[in-house]
Amino acid sequence: MSTNPLSLKHLGVALRRVGYRPRPVAQSLGILAWNGPQMDGAWWERPVGNGAGLEELVRFFVRGEALEEAGLYRLLPELEGAGLTEDLPGGRVQASGTVLPLEEDLIWGDRGDRAFSIENALFLPDSTTLAMRRFLPRQRVGRHLDLGSGSGGVAARAARSSDEVIALDLNPRALVGCDVTAALSGLDNLVSHTVPLAQAARFGSFDRISFVLPLLMPWVGQQAADIHTHAATPQLLSELLDLLPVLLNPGGLALFYAQDWVGEGGVERRLRLAFGDRAVSGAFCWDYEGQSVKGPLRSGIFAVRADRGPHWAEAPNQLPALGSEDWWPAMAALLNEPVKE
């Protein structure tokens, strides 16, 4: 796929100008909002309301439908030459991927019909990514590291409150996803690389870190599942905790969505072992609890603050699914921190 960053930037401006924004796009699919319960399952297959304009763009960019080329380019001239279409017979075109509006950002990923069938697929943001976006503080920092960046759903949000964002992923296609997402979203401070977690320190230290880890076990239909992961990396959380003292600047903050299993002793113990004599505080705001052969397993957002503490707190996530995109004040309270404007 060959794209032009300047053309993508102009396309992003044009999409926002014609109303391709979170609430209108969600409502055209019969969904109240992207963070609502109707996002479960194959949401991109939901029928689109009748009409022209925005509904046609939703059919093209969300449903992945093929449309008549001339009419589509009349509706959105900036789309022509942007590199996000695929030519089909009979003068029709299809989007090369899905474009999902989240707040000010436009997140590009693989079409729904490809996401589960192609190698190194770029999945669109799910509930874990949406949660991470909401927990990111709005206060500006210098350097942000986003690990497991994928399509750039978290990295783009981080770029709104950072001078520089480094996005790392093992998947080489994440370079394309992050670059297209950054250009569509009008961001010029997001740089992506194909690098494993173990090499993250090559890029220096950071004021803030985010990471949505692969889940170790699925919840649906599992009463007592083995600890495993689709990415075959059950040690990933342990590796992250061990690296945080190296990656975090003094007073830095790490946020990661994970399940709370790192072997014997739990996350808090492993974290304190990693930091040694260096002070550290932590908090865990968890969404789900399941049962594995290792015992109860919870998933949610962990927050780690370097050089403060010792302090540790846990609480279930009771934040509203609708009506708020800023969940950081709740996490700050768990960390025993004031909320800075």
Number of C-alpha atoms within 10 A of each C-alpha: 8 9 15 14 19 13 18 25 22 17 23 24 16 17 20 17 10 13 13 23 19 20 16 18 23 21 15 20 21 14 18 18 20 24 22 15 13 14 17 11 8 10 15 19 14 16 12 19 15 8 9 9 13 19 20 21 23 24 22 22 23 24 24 22 16 18 18 13 17 14 12 18 12 11 15 16 14 18 20 16 14 18 17 22 20 13 13 13 6 8 11 17 20 18 23 20 26 24 28 24 22 21 12 15 25 27 26 31 29 22 23 20 14 15 16 13 9 10 10 15 19 27 20 22 21 13 14 19 19 16 22 24 24 16 23 24 21 17 11 16 19 12 21 28 29 28 26 24 29 31 29 34 30 27 30 30 23 30 23 19 18 22 15 19 27 22 29 28 21 17 19 15 17 26 22 21 25 29 23 26 29 31 25 26 25 21 17 15 15 25 17 25 16 16 17 13 16 11 10 20 14 9 10 12 20 25 20 27 25 26 25 21 21 20 20 25 21 16 17 7 7 12 11 15 17 14 16 16 16 11 11 10 14 20 14 19 22 16 15 21 21 17 19 23 20 15 22 24 18 15 15 23 23 25 22 23 24 22 24 22 21 18 12 9 9 11 20 21 11 18 21 18 13 20 18 11 9 15 15 23 22 27 23 28 22 20 17 13 15 18 16 20 11 13 12 12 18 18 23 21 23 25 23 27 25 22 19 17 14 13 16 16 17 14 12 14 16 10 13 11 13 12 10 10 16 15 18 17 16 17 25 17 13 20 22 16 13 9 14 9 7
